[in-house]
Amino acid sequence: MSTTTVDPPDEEQPVLHPPVQLQIGGMTCAACATMIEKTLSRIDGVHASVNFASERATVTGMDVADAIAAVKDVGYTAALLSDIDLAAEAQRRITMLRRRLIVAVLLTLPLMDIGLVLALEPQLRFPAWDWLLVALSLPVVFWSAWPFHKATWTNLRHGITSMDTLVSLGVLSSFGWSFISILIGAQDREGYWLGYGITPAGADTLYLDVAAGVTCFLLAGRYFEARAKRSARSALTALGQLAVRNARVLRDGVETVVPVEQLHNGDLFVTLAGEALAADGEVVEGSSSIDASMMTGEPMPTDVTVGSTVLGGTMNLTGRVVTRATGVGDHSQLAQMAVLAEEAQARKANVQRLVDKVVEIFVPAVLGIVVLTFFGWWIAGAGTRHALSASLSVLVIACPCALGLATPTALMVGVGRGGQLGILIKGPEALEASGRIDTVILDKTGTVTSGEMTLIARLPANKQDVDRAHRYAAALDQHSTHPVAKAVVAAATGSIPTCPSPRTVAGRGISGEVEGHHVMVGNPAFLAGAGIEIPAELRHAVTQAARTGRSAFGVAIDGQAAAAFVVADTVKPEASEVIAQLKDMGLRTVLLTGDSQAAAASVGAQLGTDEVLAEVLPTDKAGVVEKLRSEGHVVAMVGDGINDAAALASSDLGMALVTGTDIAMRSADIICVRHHLGVVPDAIGLSRRTLRTIRGNLAWAFIYNIAAIPIATAGLLNPLISGLAMSLSSLVVVTHSLRLRNFGTRS
């Protein structure tokens, strides 16, 4: 009997969708963003984050087409971010708002003038004067104010109230009350308070002025807000605008201009004076000066020659250079900087999440207050007109637009300004951490020091020619890759003689024949082993160098000690000033290194750090960070992005000083591109300034709403003044955020 084995059907594997960024159209307030975010996130396996200020959604776990369809189903437009011309979209919205605003103003001015004169001077009224006012107000209420009505209807379809709900209800209620009053001929004896007097009886149509006037004020606020947001976004997208469109590729000795998309790693491309480099690469021919200020914030041009690395998007100032591409397209530092800036702006700060929740509760609460205000005044016997006036004032002035804009506009401008200064803030968490840190740990090698050996002293023996000894030592070292040998060669002046066959003794030194003389270069033991006597002053120099963590070696010519050289990893010129700046900011500074205690203490004393932690292995750096955090410190870690990844990730605020492709490192919260240590206090200062701006915006928005609603409820404001105040409140927040564009560097 045979059996047949049937393989079980393959289980259907879930399709993994990478995160996609969508540009959302039709959002008018923070509540719209919240509604879209919740709608998308309710789908199984989908996570969405929608940012009202940038009008973007980041959706994970969903196909692009499905995500776009889901957004459209709730009444908004959506398109893949890469398919959208952001500048054109921003201009389209501004143009739309401007047209509606112009129509509103042109009709509202005569409406208010005619209505006010006829309301205050009953003897001037003519037949159907009130219907003339209705005709003037109709286009304003139903066309100019259409964005508010459309957003309200979209939200109400999904059981959601928003800031636009308050605006739309206020405008329609004002118009509806006036229209019904005219239709049924109602005459309310109580006049309407204009701020300087009471209108006579029969002035019910003044609420048409309110409907039109509120629409004008709010449209004006939205118009200037849209322009301000475009200005803020221009700072954020400044990096992306540096990308070069075409490349001058060199193939078989022929230069051909091709789209930059056809440039590949390993290709040679030519950049003439006055042109921007098309990609990251290494110069293989020519020399020039490169202006990288638009990317790194460094004000001085950098001289480059064969072997120098250059960045795409930077400007070639003086000469023709041929470069071998090493980072093109999405792999260039410019592209990665732009991506990081976009990701940072798309993420929400914790405080913004709190604001979103407050707005969710706020709008229904305001609607409840509106109803209570109306019936409270009506029951108290104040009259229908006064009750309606007070309730409409609450409805209009309570719009929490300023609250919704407080965080995202400041974050947008702060991140954009950082990108212009070579400071990439990867997320709002970095801003929040910057306001709490009390300790800054700085890695030594490559962070506060240059990371390269430099010849710092030449000591002749017995008055011998130290220049001659230097040239001979360079002759032996010129083909070596040892850091000390490179330092000797780099510091040599004049022509360097040749050495046919140098002989290296690992860990001790090198010897050979130079211009007919036998030359030895190495540590004292190497020279002593050859029977060479080292003078006392040179022995003292070697000992002293060892105590301070430096390296010293001797040079002997024809069996006689000729000189001693001292090399060291030198401290960056600006390091001491930077440490002082950090202390002025109230921060405790700690120097962290794997070097010996002597070397670390020497550098620490030179810098003036509060504490020095030496002989710490790279694998133990994260432990040091955790220990300080366990002691109650809020720690920022500054590293060079090579051996410090774990420590950067463990800290409350990780700051990486990086060059080249290190920009891709994900361990840090802030990436400092500018090649100057002063970028560290600049980054902390910008983060703190942005955080202060957010807090200031929120304080203003909360105080405004908390103070304004009771005043309106008490009947001390009319709807026109309320609408003006609400618009000005939003403009105050946006303008305050735009001040971040003026943030300057200390270095």
DAJOZI-V50728 format. One line per field, one symbol per residue. ss: DSSP state (H for helix, E for strand, L for the rest). phi: phi as a letter, one per 30 degrees, with the letter a starting at -180 (. if undefined). psi: psi as a letter, one per 40 degrees, with the letter a starting at -180 (. if undefined). A space follows every 50 residues. Layout:
ss=???
phi=???
psi=???
This chain:
ss=LLLLLLLLLLLLLLLLLLLEEEEEELLLLHHHHHHHHHHHHLLLLLEEEE ELLLLEEEEELLLHHHHHHHHHHLLLEEEEHHHLLHHHHHHHHHHHHHHH HHHHHHHHHHHHHHHHHHHHLHHHLLLLHHHHHHHHHHHHHHHHLHHHHH HHHHHHHLLLLLHHHHHHHHHHHHHHHHHHHHHHLLLLLLLLELLLLELL LLLLLHHHHHHHHHHHHHHHHHHHHHHHHHHHHHHHLLLHHHLLLEEEEE ELLEEEEEEHHHLLLLLEEEELLLLELLLEEEEEELLEEEELHHHHLLLL LEEELLLLEELLLLEELLLLEEEEEEELHHHLHHHHHHHHHHHHHHLLLH HHHHHHHHHHHHHHHHHHHHHHHHHHHHHLLLLHHHHHHHHHHHHHHLLL HHHHHHHHHHHHHHHHHHHHLLEEELLHHHHHHHLLLLEEEEEHHHHHEE EEEEEEEEEELLLLLHHHHHHHHHHHHLLLLLHHHHHHHHHLLLLLLLLL LLEEELLLEEEEEELLEEEEEELHHHHHHLLLLLLHHHHHHHHHHHHLLL EEEEEEELLEEEEEEEEEEEELLLHHHHHHHHHHLLLEEEEELLLLHHHH HHHHHHHLLLEEELLLLHHHHHHHHHHHHHLLLLEEEEELLLLLHHHHHH LLEEEEELLHHHHHLLLLLEEELLLLLLHHHHHHHHHHHHHHHHHHHHHH HHHHHHHHHHHHHLLLLLHHHHHHHHHHHHHHHHHHHHHHHHLLLLL
phi=.cccccdddddddddccdebcccccjdbaddddddddddddddeicbbbc cddchbbcccibdedddddddddcjbcaadedccdddddddddddddddd ddddddcdededddddddddbedddbeidddddddddedddccddeeddd dddeddecibcbddeddddddddddddddddddcidbcdddcdcjblcdd eicededdddedddedddddddddddddddddddddceddddeddbbcdc bhicdbdbeddcdbejdcbcbdejccddadabdcajbaccccddcciddc dcdbbejdcbcdjdcdccbdbcbcdbbchdcddddddddddddddddcde dddddedddedddedddddedddeddddddidjdddddedddddeddded ddddceddddddddddddddcibccdadeddddddcdbbcccdddicccd ibdbdcabcdchidddddddddddddcdcdcdedddddddddcidcdcbe bdccceiblbblcbhicdcbbldedddddcicdceedddddddddddcic cbbcbbbhibdcabccbaddddedddddeddddddicdcbcbacdddddd dddddddiddabcchcdedcdddddddddddjdcccccbciccceddddd ddbcbccbbhdddddcdcdbcccddadddddddddddddddddddddddd dddeddddddddddicbceddddddddddddddddddddddcdcddc
psi=hiihhhhiihhhhihhhihihihhieheidddddddddddeehhehhihh hddefihhhhfiiddddddddddeeiiiihdeehgddddddddddddddd ddddddddddddddddddddgdeeiihfdddddddddddddeddeddddd dddddddefhiadddddddddddddddddddddefhhhdhahheeeihii iefdededddddddddddddddddddddddddddddedddeehidiighh hfehhhhiiddehiheihihhiheiihdiiahhehiiahhhededeehdh ihhiaheiiihieihhddihihhhhehibeeiddddddddddddddihid dddddddddddddddddddddddddddddeeeidddddddddddddeehf ddddedddddddddddddddefhhheidddddddeeiehhhhicheceid eihhheihhihffihdddddddddddeeeiehddddddddeiiaihiihd gihhhhedaiiihhfeihhhhaiddddddefhhhiddddddddddddeei hiiihhhfehhdihihiihihideddddddddddefihhhhhieiidddd dddddddfidihhifhideeddddddddddeeihhhhhieeceedddddd idhhhhhiibeedehedidhhhdhfheedddddddddddddddddddddd dddddddddddddeeeiidddddddddddddddddddeddeehiie.
